[in-house]
């Protein structure tokens, strides 16, 4: 089956307006291609979705069911696009942090983690206690995203920032 999101948008507009001309205007397309797309959609799914007369348009029982499903699909597409955008911005997902045994006693670090949890409640934080040298390999392989460690010589391809002395 080859149904595209635009087919659903077109169908929803016609179903809400119950008028091809008004739906076409709302979609900023002309009426003949809209009618053709709706006919193609009906042909693709093998069911009449709309009853058409010279004076009116109404939903068939299959059209009513298809409209409900179309709303659900469009809501799911919007939700997954929003989640992908939020993930790209770092607002949700997972972060793994390596830390040394003394890290929990550093007020700046614990305060920063608490603020991060408050600002990004949908980001899971996974803490892994390991010494400084043990953090280097997992950082290089991506098994941890961030390492909090004592000052040491690091490979050139690891970005590092001195937090405090």
N, C-alpha and C positions, 0 to 999 in steps of 0.2 A: 504494500500500500504506500502511496506517495502523497501524503498530506503534509503541506507546509504550514508554518505558523501564520503566514499571510492568509491562507484559506480560512483558518479559524477566526482571524481578525475580521475578515470580510463577512463571514457568516454571522458572527456576533453583532456586527453593525447592522446587517439586514434584519436580524432577529429582534434587535432592540428598537429599531426604527419602524419595522414592518412596512418599509417603503424603500424600493431600490434607489430612487432618485435622491432621497434624503441621506441614505446610507452612503451612496457614491460621493455626495457632497461632503459628508463628514470624513470620509477617507481620502478626499482630495484626488479622486479618480473619476473617470467618466462612467456613466451608467452601463453602456454595452459591455465593456470588459468585466465589470462587476458581475453582471448577469452570467456571462460566460464562465467566470471562475466558480460561481455558485453551482452552475450546471455541471462543471467538471468535478467539483467536490462531491455532488450527489452521485455522479456516475462512478467515481472512485470508490465510494463507500457502499454503493448499491442500494441506496434508499433515498426517497424523496424527503427532504427536510422542510420544504416550504410548499404551501398551497398558494398558487398564483391565480388571480383573476384580473380582469382589466381594471378593477377598482380596488383590490385589496391583496395583501400578502398576510398569510398566517402560518404559524408553525404546525407541522404535523406532529403526531405523538413521537415519531422518531426524531423530529427536529427539536422537540422539547428536551428529550433525553440527550441529544447531541449538544444542545446549548449548555446544559448543566456540566457535561464533561468538558466542553470547550473552555468554560470559565475555570474549571479546576486545572486544566492543562496550562492555561495562560498564567494562573496564579503560581503554579509550580515553576514555570519558566522564570517568572519575575523573582520568586524566592531564591532559586538556585543562582540566578545572575547576581542578586544582592549579596548572597553568601560568598560567591566567588570574588566579588569586588571587595567585600570586607576582609576576606582572607588575604587578598593581595595587599591590602593596607595594613595587615598585621593585627586586625581587630578580632580575629578568631583563628583557632588552630592549636598548635602545640609548640612548646619550646622546651628544649632540654638544656639544663645548665649543670656543668661540672663545677664543684667547689671543694675547697680544702677544709680540713676539720676546724680551722679557726674562723672561717667565713661567718657562721651564725653569730659570732661575738662582735662582728663589725656592724655598728649601728647604721652606717650609711647604706650598706648592702641590704640589711633586713628592712629598713625603711623604704628603699627603692623597690624591693620585691613586693611589699605591702601596697605601695602606690600603684605598681603595675597591675596587681590583681584587682584593685579597685577600678582602675581605668579600663582594663581589658578583661572583664569577668569571663568571657568566652574563650580565652586562651588558657589552655592547660599548661601548667608549669611542672616539669619533671626534674627533680633535683638528684644529682648523682655525686656522692662524696668520693673523691679520689685525690691523690696528691698531685702536685704541679706537673711532674713528669708524666703521670698516667693520663693527664688530660690532653696532651698534645696529639696523640694518634686519633682518639675519637673526634677531636676538632677537625683534623685533616680529612677524615673519612665522612664527616657529617653526622656521626652518631650523637654528638652533642653540638648545640648551636652556639654556646657561650661558655667560656671557662673563666672562673674567678680563681686566680692563683697568685702565688708569690712571684716576685720579679725573677725572671729567668731568660735565658737566650731562647728565642723562638724561631722557627723556620720563617723565611722571608715572606712566604705566601699566607701567613696568618696575620691578620690585622690585630693590633693590640693597643690598648689605651691604659695609661697609668691612672688608677683611681685615687690612690693616696700613698703617702710614705709613712 
